[in-house]
């Protein structure tokens, strides 16, 4: 579970950095970096959704194993 927690923190920081860099590149008029940051932002959001689904699945499996032991 610690691995998922650390990965979630890294993804959150990367998403925040890409949003900030997208805003700054839009304000400066650098559209190349804006499009690159948007593309990377979409990829990181997808990875975060996959991570959350994996954590939800592992938590459900853990609860089922606890019920079986009782």
N, C-alpha and C positions, 0 to 999 in steps of 0.2 A: 504494500500500500504506500510505502514511503516513496517508491519510484514514481507512482502515479501523482503523488502530491508535488514532488519536485518538478515533474514534467508539466503539470498544470501551472505552476508558478512561472516557469520559463515561457510557456505559451502565452500566458497573460502579459508578461513583460514584453515579449516580441510583438504581440498584437498592439499594445499601447505605443510602442516605439514606431510601428508602421503607420498607425493612425497619425501620430505626431509628424512623422516625416512626410506623409501624404499631404497634410495641411500646409506644412512649410513649403513643400515643392509647388503646391497650387498657388500659394501667395507669391512665390518668387517667379512663377511662370515657367517652371521647368517641368514640362509635361511628360518627358521620358521617365523621370523618377517617379512621377505621380502614377503613371500606368504600371510601372514595376512594383511600386508599393501596394497598389490595389490588387495586382495579381498575387503577390505574396500574402496579402491579407486574406484573400479568399482561401488560399491553401492552408494557412494556419487556422482559420476558423473551421475548415473541414476537419483538420487533425484534432482540434479541440472537441468537436462533436463526436468523433470516433473514440477519443479518449474517455469522454463522459459515458458513452454507451458501454465501453469495456468495463469501466468501474461499476456501473449499475449492474452489469451481468455478473461480475465477480462478487458483488455484495449479495445478490440474490442467491448465488450458489453457496456462499458462506452461510447464509441464513438457513438454507435447506439442509446443509450438512449438520448444523446445530440441532435442527428439529429431529433429524434421523438419530442422532446420538441420544436424545432424551427418550 
